[in-house]
């Protein structure tokens, strides 16, 4: 099976997640093609693939504009084949019901805005990338961590992604795609 993985990233965690998806696709005997949504061209048309994964991260309640644009332009092809969405956010690292209902609203808004409804959805926890933040972003992210009761080292990056859960999601998605679901 030929599998497309398109992602958009801000600090790099979603790129890392997309790389893991592609690696898992390859490990299961399928052929992955990975593209950054900002660089996706005609060779990354979902109509050329048997299945597709899109991954994007939430920042201030929105996904990257390049991913929104890609999903909107290719909604018909994405809806016509097995497809999955990996939504990356720090909110997915916790169990606050308000955070999770906010995540659901963001995914619903993404679907309305793009016209694409993924066959499967996975919320992946992101990362604090303090080594990449400027002063203002570092301060804002430290405040967010404090509000959540998380102690963070602002001189190091902290990753929350559950890699085994992501692998299981990829495996389940590929199995469902293989059954024509």
N, C-alpha and C positions, 0 to 999 in steps of 0.2 A: 504494500500500500504506500502511495506517495502522500506525505503529510507536510503541510505548510504550517510554519510557526512564525507569526508576525507579532512584533512587540513594539512598545514605546516605553521609554525610560527617562527618568529625570536625574537620579543619582547613580543608577547602574544596577540596582537590585533586580529590577524586572528583566534587564538584559541577562543577568545571571540565571534567573528563573527560566527564561526562554532557552538558554543554553542547556539547562538541565532537562527541559522538556524534549529538546531535540536529541540529546544524548540518550534519554530513555526510549524515545521512538526508535533510534538506531539499535539499541540493545535488544529490543523486541523484534528485530528483523525487518523493520520498515525503513523507508527512505525519507529522512527529513530534509526540508529546505527552510532555512531561517532568514528572516529579513527584518530590519529595522523599519518601522512604518514610515519614517521620514525619507527612506531611500527605496521603498518598494516600487518596483516598476512592472511592466507587462509580464515578466517572467514569474511574478508573484500574484498572479490572478488566481483566486481560489478555484475557478472553473477548471484549472489545469491539474488539480490535486483531488485525491480521494477523500481527504479529511483536512480540517484546519483547526489550529489553536490560535487564539489571539490573546495577548497578555498586555495589560496596561496598569499603571499605578494611579491611585487617587491622590490628588493634592487639592486641598480646599474644595472638596466635593466634586471635582471634575477629573476626567481622564485626559491624557495628552491629546491636543488638537489633531496631531497627525494620525493617531489611532482612530479617533472619531471620524475623521475624513476618510480613512481607508475603509472602515466598516460601512460607512454610508455609501461609498462608491461601489462596494462589492457585496452589498447586502443580499441581493438576489442569489448570487453564487454561493455565499455563505449559508443562506437559508436552504439551499438546494442539496446540501451534503452534510454529513456529520461534522459538527463544529462545536468547539468548546471555548469558554472564556475564562481566563485566569485574572481575577481582580486582585491587585496587590495593594495592601494598605497596612498601616500600623494598627488600625482598629481591629483587624482580623487576628491580632495577637492576644486579644483579651476576650472576656466573656460578658462585657457590659451589654445588656439588652438594647439600650438606646444606640450604642455604637453599631450593633448588628442591624437594627432597623434602619439606621442611616445608610449602611452599606447596601441594603436591599433597595432603598430609594435611589441611590446612585446608579446601581445596575439597571433598574427600571428606566431611569432617565436616559441612560446610555442607549438602551434598546429603542426607546421612543425617538431619540435624536437620530439614530442610525438606520432604523428599520430592520435591524438584525436581532434575532432571538437565538441565542446559543442553545444547542441541544443539551449541553452540560455546563455547569458553573462551579468554579472552585475559588474560594477566598484564600489567598496566600498572605501570610503575615510578611511585612516588609522588613526594613532595617532602619536604624538611626545611622546616618553617615556623617557623624560630627567632623571627621577629618576632611570632609568636602564642603562643609557649610561655611558661608561667610558669617560675620559677626551677628547680623540680624537674624539670619535663619537659625544659627546655633542657639541664640537666645530664645527664639520662638519654639524650637523643638525641645529645648530644655524645659520650657514652661509646660508644653504638652505632656512630656514625660512626668513632670512633677504633679500635674493635675490627675494623672492616671495612677499616681502612687508608685511610679517606677523610679528606682535609683539608677542613674546612668552615668557613665564616665564620659564626660564631654571631650575627652582627648583621644577617644577610641571609637571605632564603629561597633555597633551591636546588631547582630542579625537575629531575626525571630522566625524566619521561614522554616516550616516543618517539612524537610526534604522527603522523609518517608511518606507523608500524606500526599505530597505533590506527585511522587512516583506512583502511588496507588491510584490517584486520579487519572494520570496519563494511561496507566494500564487498563483501567476500567473504561475510559473513553475509547481507546483503541479496540478493546473487545466489543464494545457496543457498535462501533463503526464497522467492524468486521462482520457483524450480524445484520448490517444494513439498517440499524436503528438510527 
